[in-house]
Amino acid sequence: MTLLSSYKTSFLSFLQLIFGVLPSLALCLTSWSTLAASTNNEPAKSAACQSAVDRPCIGLVLAGGGARGSAHVGVLQALEEREIPIDLIVGTSMGSFVGGLYSSGKSAAEIEQLFIKANWNSGYVDDLPRSRIPNRRKRHDDLYPIQLGIGFDADGFKLPKGIFQGQGMRRLIESMLGSYPVLKSFDDLSVSYRAVAADLETGEQIVLDRGDLATAMQASMSLPGILRPIEIDGRVLVDGGIANNLPVSVAKDLGADIVIAVDIGSLPLPAKDIDNTFDVLGQLSNFLTFENQQRARALLSEADLLIKPNLDGITLTDFSSTEKGIQAGYAAANVQSDKLQSIAQNYTSKHVVDQPELAHLNHNIDSIILNNKTRLADDYIFYRMRLSHEGPYTKRQIREGIERLYGQGTIARVTTFVEESNEQSTMKILIEEKEWGPGYLDFLFSFEDNFRSFSLFEIGAAMRLTNLSPYGAEWTNSVQFGSEKVLKTDLYWPIYTSSFFLLADSEYKREISNYFDSSGDSVGEVINSSNTTKAGFGFEFNDSFDMIAAAEIQNGDIELPDTLSSQIGLDVIDYDSDSILIRAEYDTLDEADFSRSGSKLDIALRRSATQALGLPEEYANKFEVDLSVAGSLGAHTLKPTLRFGNAYNEGPIGFTNFELGGFLNLSGLDRDFLSGPFLRFARLVYTYELAKNPMGGTNLPFYLGISAEAGNVWEERSAISWDSTFKSGAAFFGWDSPIGPAFLGYGRTNTQDESFYISLGKRF
């Protein structure tokens, strides 16, 4: 997995979360003083309050508080039961989210079901699942899984404006809200609505009263440093909780005569409960919000009503306690039953009777207009989305198109707005590129040891320059040090929107492997140093299936161990090789190592001519197939793998051999213990998911697993037989860690070879 993967973030991103809290708190300090004075965003009186001429205008104020906001749903249920007429809803952060759902016409019961069924963690996962990103990205992310969000350009290194870019949050909001057109006023909703956000530059509150409903809700919930800010009308907006978490003042300014305020804020912790840095930061945040809401409560009059649910034990991120929070909100409202009943007398609930739910956009989109703020061409964007300017398109087609575009890897956020005119629906799509690019820095760390004959480690980094052309060209330069040393430069150049691309790369590689004698004892190390240059073209059938054809030139030398060099009278073998390579890869695995679904098929064919030792050129043909399939039922997963390889060497040296041996590749044997031109291998791995480790959006599960393996390599095709096949098995504990898969295992063969293994990071 990657640190910024489909639906997963890493522990290192969690560390970034801590640093992200600091700028948020600094902004809170700025807005603390700002709130005492009126802001520059004085709201106009609500049309709903202007129309309430026969009775007081009733405003519902919903505070921010993360997962504690489920209490708002319970309060709404109590208000509906008493048919309290709500003319206006003003919400901040999670309060704006609940208020937006209710104002759109959804009942409290409908919102309750949405809350219970929602996958809240998905709001903090921007990336698509691995199975739905292009194969090129899969290969890069598998090799360099440590992705810290570090970017660079000509001015130096940069970091994103938020750990999460908000794409996942947008998907979550739209999945619960539905699709609505851009509104000239939020007074046109079933219940008049206002969302409170904060200006990132000044810290002042901004009251959102028109436009795209989902965007307004998202702006009010965009915690600075955590979620990327939202730009509306030239202002960069973040979570309104830092400016006015309980926006009683806004409801009063809009003309509310009676305010029902729901406060879900946390009280400061007692000293005995402050044990670590996280508690200290949380306490500071509590102080700021507490003072903020104290001033808001002071604005309430005798005619108003304050509801304070008992939410002890429910934290800001505890969405597993949604039902408990709803019950707490309902109970707190019922405590105020007498006062609520007095408000309800002689009135009928506006939400239930007067106005139906605002009409969803259930029909097709007739045309699309791009607001392209990237370096990519409009026609490339439409190509990635499989769409064009003219429709009609269904909402599903557009949603899938946006996900395909986002999977390209350089898009920060895609936002849609629908405008209706003359019975035509036009979707405007805002596309924002990652502002911390166009260069990105990714890392790898690998370690493997069998407690006996070998210990391998590797560290590396890759610098990617993206969008070098309007069609997504990339140039990657990478370096790896350790047991293997690699320097590589790689160019990928798509040819307009044709699905064809050009490729070129050059690589220096120095790899060390053990040489085993006929009895299986290691007699020393073989060091292979090579320079390889490759150029060719490829075709992308879709994001899961691509093919390349390339010409390759390689030269190098092989340093032999003393035992072997004394036998043949050479210390070093120099060689030159020219090859033609054709390779096809189909990959829909959800994870590279701990796969739970999908399949992967890799087919490679190589024709090479190699010259060494002053002998005539040695020609060879090499064909290899690697197939894996994963399927799961609950916590149980089976993953069978088949490998097949034939290499026909027309000379005596055999530069095209296959290697086999090591953990899950005939467990019990040393790594690459076997070498030969004919390979047959089969493996069945069973894993049981022990537990997940959710930390603010991360998903880092632990596994127990066993494997059954069989295979060998042979010098002659005629020698292939079941009797000469190694059989082995392994048992292991695994962790899908932020820097790659981690294993602790034991393997044993039918020949009584056995070994313990430990590995972390990319598999060697």
N, C-alpha and C positions, 0 to 999 in steps of 0.2 A: 504494500500500500504506500501511498505518498502522503506527505504532510498536508498537501492541499488536494486531497482526492475526494471522487464522487460521493459523494455524500459523506466524507470523513475528514476530520482535522486531527492534528497530532498533539502530543504532549508538548512539543516545542512551540506549537501555536498557542497552547495553553499558557506557556510562559510569556508569550507575547501579550496575552490577555492581561497579565499583571501590569506590564508596562503600558498597556493601553488604558488602564484605569487611571494612571497618573495624569495624563492630559485631560481626562474627563473631570477629575476632581479639581484641576486647575481652572477649568471652564466654569465649574460649579461656583468657585470662589468669586469669579468675575460676576456671574449672574446673581449671586447672593445679594450684592449691593444694588444691582440693577433692578431687582424686583421691587425694592422699596419705593421706587419712583414709577410713574406710569411709563409704558413703553411707547415706541414710535408706531406701534401697530394697534391703534385703538379700534376695536371692532364696531362696525355699524350695528344699530339695533336690529334684532332679528325680525324678519317678516312674520314669523310665527307668533312672537310676542305682540307685534302690532295688531295681529288679527284676533288676539284673545281679549276681546273688548268686554265680554260679559262675565269675566272671572279673572282671577290672578293668573299671570303667566308662570308656568311651573317649569323650572329648569333642573335637569339632572346632571350633576357633576361627578365624573368618574376619575379617580386618581390613578397614577401610574404605580406599578409595583411588581412587574414581571408575572411570574406564575401565580402570585397572590391575587392577580386580577380575576381569577375564576370566581372570586366572591361577588364580583359585579353581576354575574349571571344569576346567582341566587337572589340578589336584591331585585333584579328585574322580574324574576318569577313572583316575588312577593308583591311588587307594584302591580303586575298584571292581574293577580288574583283579586286585588282591591280596586281594579280598574282606575288606577291613578292616571289622570291625563297628563302625559309628558309632552310639552310643547317644544322643548329644546334639550339637546344633549351636548355637553362640552366634556371632552376627554383628553387626557394626557397619557402618552405612551400606551401601556396595555389598556388603560381606560379609553383611549381613542379607538383602539382596536375593537373592544366590545361595543362601544358606542356606535362605531361605523357599521358593524353588523346589524345592530338593532335599528339604526336609522334607515338602513336599506330596506327594512320591512320584515326582517326575520323575527320570529317570536323568541321568547326566552327559552322555550323548550327546544326549538331548533338550534339555537346557539349552544345550549347544553350538550346536545348530541355532537355538534361540530367540535366542541372543546374536548369531549371524551375520546373521540375517534382521531383527533389530529395527531400527526407525527411532529411534535414540537421541535425535536432536534433537527429536523430537516430544514428549519428556518436558519440554522447556523451551519449549513453545508452548501457551499456554492457549486462545487465541481459536480459534474455528472458522474455516474458510476463508470468504472473502468470499461465495462462492456460497451459503452456508448460514446467513447472518444475515439479519434482516429488512431489507426495502428501505429503511426509514427510517434504519437504522444505516448501510447502504451509502452513502446520499447524504451523511450527516453525515461519515463517515470519509473519503470521497473529497474532500470540501471542506476538512476539517480533519485532515490526516493526521499532524500532529505531536502525538502523545498521550503525554505524559510520566508519566502516572499521578498527576497532581496533582489532589487532591480538596479539597473545602471543605464546611464546615457553619457553623452559627452561631458556633462557637468559633474559626474561622479555617481556614487551609490545612493539609492533611494529606497524608501519603504512605502507600502500602501497606506491610504488614509484610514483604513480599517482592516482588522484581521479578516473580517468577512465583507464581501462586496455587496451583499444584499440580494443577490440573485435567488438564493434559496428562500430568503424571507419573502420576496415578491411572489414566488411560486406558492408559498404557504398561504399568504394573504388571499391570493386569487382563488386558490382551491377552496377556501372557506367563504369568501365573499361572493364569488361569481364575477361576471363581466358586466360593466355598466358604461354608458357613454360619458364623455366629459360633460360636466354640469356647469352652467353659468352661475349657479348658486346652490350651496348645500341646503338651502331652505326648500329646494324642490324635492328633497328626499321625503320618505314617509314621515320622518320626524326631523325637524331642523337640527343641523349638526355642525359642530366646530371641532377641529383638531388643533391642539396646542403643540407647537414645535419651538425650537430655539435657534436663533441666528448664531452660527459658529463664530462669526467675526466679532460680534458685540456681546453675545450672551443674552440678548433681550428675547422676550417671548414673541412668537409670530403666530397669529391666529389664522388658520387656514379655513376659508369659507367657500371655496369654489374649486373647479378643476376636476382632476381625476381622483375619485374617492380612494382607490387603493394606494395611490401615491401619497395622498395626504396622511393616510393611516401609517404608511411606512415611514414617512418623514418624522412623525411624532414618536416613533419607536426606535429611531436609529441612534443607539447609544454611542457617543463619540469615542473613537479609538477602537471600538469593537465592530460596529457596522459602518460601512461607507456612508458619508453624508448624502443627502438628497438635495439637488438644486431645483428650486422653484422660483420663477420670476427673478432670476439673477441672485437670489440669496442661497447660501449654502446652509442647509438646515439639519439639525440633529435632534435627539430626544428632548422633548419638551419638559421632562422632569427636572432638568437642571435649571429651568427658568420659573416654572409654575406647575408644580406637581399636582396640586389640588386647585384647579382653576376656577375657584368661586368668583374671583374678580371678573373673569371673562363673562360668566353667566349673568352677573349683575349688570355689567356694561351693556349686554345684549338685551336687557329689559326684563330679566326674570324677577318676578315679585316674590316667588317662593323658590328657594333652592334646596334640593335634596342632594346633599354631598356625601359621597361614599369614600371614606379614608381607609386605604389599605396599607399605609406606610408602616415601617418597622420602628419600634422604639429603640433608643440607644441601648447597647448591651451593658450589663453590669460588669464591673472590673474582673470578677472571678471567671467570666466566660471569654475573656480576651486572652488567647493563648499564643497567637502567632501573628506573622505579618499580614496574612489574609484577614484575620479578625480586626487588626488595626485599621487596614484600608476600609473594611466594611463599616467599622465604627465611624470613621470620618465621613463616609457617604451617608450613614444614618443621621449624623449631626446636621449635615447640610440639608437633607430632605426634611428632617424633623423641624428645623427652624423655618424652612420654606412653608411647610404645611401649617405650622403654628400661626403664621401671619395670615394664611388663607382662612383658617378657622375663626380668626378674630373678626373677619368680615361678616360672619353669619349673624343674623338677627333672630329675634324670638320667633318670627314667622317661619324661619328656615329649620331644616332638619339635618342633623349629622348622624350618619350611620357608620359605626366603627366595628367591623367584624373581628371576631377573635381568631386570628390566624397564626397563633403560636405553633411553631414547628414546621411551618410552610415557608420555605425560602424563596428568593427571587427566581430560582431556576428549578424548583421542585414541581415540574408539571405532572409528575406521577400522582400528586395530591389534588388533582383537578376536582374530583368529586367531593373531596373533603372541603375544599375551598368554596364550592357552590353551596354546600350545606351550611357552612359558616355564614355566608352572605345572607342566605335565606333566614337563618335563625336571628341574625343581628337586625334584619328589617322587621321581623315579627316582634322583637322587643319593643319597637316603636309603634306597635299596632294601633294604639289609641290615636296618636297624632296622625298616622297615615290615614286612618279611617275618617278623621275630621277633614283632611284634605280631599278625600275621595267623595265626600257627600255632595250630591247634586251634579256630579260630573261623570262622564263616560270616557273611558280610555281612548284617547285619540289614536293610539297605535293599533288598537284592536278593531275599531269601528270606522274611523273617518277615512283613513288612507290605506290602500292596498300596498303590497310590496312593489317597489320600483321595478319596472320591467327589465328582465335580463336581456342581454343580447344573445338570443338563441338563433338568430338567422345568420347567414353567411356574411363575410366581409367582401365588399365589392372591389376595393382598391387599396393599395398599400403605398404609403409615402415614407421614405427613409429620412431620418435625421442622423446622418452618418458622421460621427465625431471620431473616426478612426483613420488610419492610413491605408485602409483597405478600400478597393474599388467597390462601387455600388453593385456592379454586375457580379463581382465575386461574392458579395454578401448574399445576393439573391440566389446565386449558385449553391452556396453552402446551405441555404434555407430550403432549397428546391421550390422556390416561389418566384413570382414576378410582380411587376407593378399592378397588373390587372388580375382581378379575381374571376369568379368568386372562390373564396376559400373558407373552409370551416374553421372554427376556433381550434379544433384539434390539429388540423394541418399547420396552422400558424404556430401553435405551441411546440409541436415537434420540430418545425423549422427553426424556431428560436433556440431550442436545445441543440440542434445540429450546429448552428452558428456558434453558440457558447462553447461547444466542445472543441472548437478550433484552438482555444487555449490562450488567446491574447485579449479577449473581451472581458471587461470588468463587469458590465451590467447591460442588460437589454430590457427596456421598459416600453410598454405599449399603451397607447391611448386611442380610444375610438370616438370619432366625431360623426354625427348623423346630420345629413342635409339633403333635402329633396328626395327622401326615401332611399338615399344611398348611404352606406356605411363605409367610412374611410378609416383605416387603421394607420396611425402614425407610430413608427417604431424608432425610438431613441437608442442608439448604439454607442456605448462609451468604451474606449480602449483603456487598458490598464495604464494608469498614469505613471506608474513607477518603472515602466519599460522604456525603450523597446528591448533592452537587454535584461537577461535574468541569470541568476547564479544559483546553481543547484549542486548538491553534494552526495557523496556516497561514503559509507564506512562498512567494511566487511571484516569478519574474523571467523576462522574455522580451525578446530583442533580435534585430533582423535586420541589425545592423551598417550600417544605411542610413537608414531613415526613421522608425523608432519604437523606443522602449525603455520597457518597462512593468515595474512592480514592485508588490508588494502584501504587506502583513503583516496578520494578523488574529488574533482570539481569539474563542472561543465558551465561554460559561459555561452548562452544562446542569444544571438541577435535575431529578432523576429521582424516579420513584416518588412523585409528589405525590398519587396516589390508590392504593388497593389493587390497581388494575388497570393500573398502569404509566404514568400520565400524566407528561408531561415539559414543561418550560418552558425554552426556549433563548434566550439573549440574546447577540448577536454584534456585533462591530465589525470593520471592515476599513478600512485606510488605504493610500494610495498612488495609483496611476493611477486606481483606482476607490475611492470612499468609500462605505461601506455601514454603516448602523445598522439592526439588525433584532431584533425580538422575535417568538417563534414558540411557540404553544401546541398541544400534541397531547394529546387527551383520549379514551382508549378508553372505549367504553360497555359496561361490565361485560365479559362474555365473549362478546359477540355478533359480534365481528369488525368491527363498525362503530366509527368514531371521529369526533370533532369536531376541526376544525382552525381556527386563527385566527392571523394574523400581520400585522404592520405593519412597513413598511420605508421607510427613506430611502436613496436611492441617487443618487450623482453620478458619471457616467461620461463619459469623453472619447474621442472617435473622430475620426480624420482625415476630412476631406471632400475628395474627388477630383473634378476637373473632367472634361470629356468626353475629354481627352487622357490622362487617368490621372495627372496631376500633383496633388499635395496643395496645396490652397489655404488650409489652416487647420484649426483644430480646432472641432468641434461639441461643446458641453457640454450634456448632458441631465441635469437635476436633477429628481427625482420623489419623490413620497410615495405609497405604495401600501398599502392595507389590504384584507385578504382574509379571508373566513370561509366555511366550508362543512363538508362531511362526506366521509368516505371509507369504503372497505371493503377489508379485507385478505383476499384469497382464500387466500393462504398467505404464507410469508416471502419468496417471489420475485415475487409478483404482487399489486399493489394498484391502487386506482382512487380518484380524488377528483372531486368536483363542488363548485365554489365560485363565489361572487360576489366581484367585485373592483372597488374604486374607486381611481382614480389621478388625481392632479393634478401638474402640473409645468411646467417651462419649458425651452426650448431656446435656448441662447445661440449665435448664428451668428458665423462668422468675418467679418472686415471685407469680404472680397471678395464674399461671398454677401449680407451685409446691405446693401451698397451697391446691389446689383442689385434687391432687393425692397423696400428702404426700411424694414426692420425689424431691430433688434438682437436682440430676444428674441421668441420665440413661446410664449405661455402656452396650456396645453391642459388639458382635463378629460376623463376617459375612464371609462366604466362597462363592465364585461365579465362574461360568464358563461364559465367555464372547465370543461372536462371533460378529464381526463387519466388514462391508464392506462399502467402501467409493469410490464414483466416483465424480470427481471434475474437471470441465473445466472452472469455472468462471474466468473471466479476472481480477476481483477484488473481495475481500471478502465482502465488504460492498456496495460500489457504483458500482455494477456490471453492465456492459453494454452488455455482451454477455456470453454465456456458461450456464452450468447447474451444479447442485450439488445434489447428492443423498447419504444420510447417513442412513444405516440400521443397527440396533443394537438389539441383542437378548441376554438376561442375565437370568441365572438360579442361584438363591442364596438361602443360608440357613443361617438364622440369629437367634442368641440367645441373649435374653435380659430379665432383670427383673426376672431371675431365672426360666423362663418359658421354655417349650420344644422348640426346634428349629422351627422357622417359615420359611416355604419355600415360595418362590415367583418366578414368571416368569414375565419378563418385555420385551416388544417388542416395538420398536420405529422406525418410518420412518420420515425422514425430507427431503423434496424435494423443490428445488428452481430452477427457470429457468429465464434467463434474455435475453431480446431482445431489440434492439435499431433501431431507424430510425432517422438519424441526431442527434439532441440534445435531442431527446425524448427517454425515456427508460421505459419499463414495466417489473416488476419483481414479478411474482406470487410465493407464498410459501405455501406449505401444510405441516402440522405436524399431525402425528397420533401416539397415544400411548395407549397401554393396559398394565396394571400391575395387575396380579392376586396374591393377598396375601392370603396365607392359614392360617394366624393368624390375631390377632386383631390390631397389631401395625402399619403395613404399612410403612416399610422402603423404599419402591420403588416408592413412589408417584412422579408425575410430577408437576412442578410449571409453572404458567402462570401469566403474568401481567407485565406491564411496557411499556416503549416506543417501539412502533412497535410490541408489544406482548400483545395486548389489551391496546392501548394507552388510558390514562385517569386513569387507575388503578395504584396502587403502584406496585413496582417491586415484583414479586413472590407473589402477593396478593392471588392467588388461588392455591390450592394444592389438588391433588386427583389422583386416580389410572387410570382414563380413560380420555384421552386428545384428543380433536379435535380442530384444529386451521387452519384457512386460512387467507391469507393476499395478497393484491395486492398493490404494491407500484409503483407510477409513479414519475419519476424524470425528470427535465429539466436542462440540463447543461447550466449554465449562462455564464461562462467564464473560460478560462484557464489562468494559471499564469506562462508562460515560463520564467525561470531564468537560463540561461546557461545550458539547458538540462532538467530542471525540468518540471513537468506537474502536476500542483496542481489545479484541477478544483473546481468550486463552483456550488452548485445545489440548486434548489427549488424543493420541493417534497410534495406529498400528499399520504395518504394511506387509504385503507378500510380494516377493520379487523373483523373477527368473530371467536369466539371460547369459550371454557369453559373446565373445568375439572369436572368430576362427580364421586361420591362415588360408584354408581352402574351403570353397563352398561345399564340396562333397563331404566335408567333415561335420557339417551342421547336423546335430541330433539332440534329442531331448536328454539322452543319457549323459552327454557332455556339457549340459547346461548347468550353470550354478543356480542353486535355489537359496533364497535368503529371506529373512524377515527382520523387522525393526519395530521397536516401541519407542514413543517419544512424547515429550511435552513441548508444546509450541506456543508462541506468542506472536501475534501480528503487531509488531512494535512500530513506533513512529519512524524508525530508521531502516526498516526492512524486517523480514521474518527472522525469528529467533527459535532455535531448536536445542533441546537437550535430549539425546537419544542413545539407544543401544541397538546394535545389529549383529546378526550371526548368520553364517552360511552353512550349507549342508556339508562343507568340507572342514567344519569346526573353526573357521576363521571368525574372529569376533572383534568388535571394537566399540568403544564409547565415542560419542561425537558431541561437540558443542559448536554452535555457529550463531552468528548475528550479522544481519545485513544481507546484501546481495550474495546469492549462492555462487561459489566458484565453479 
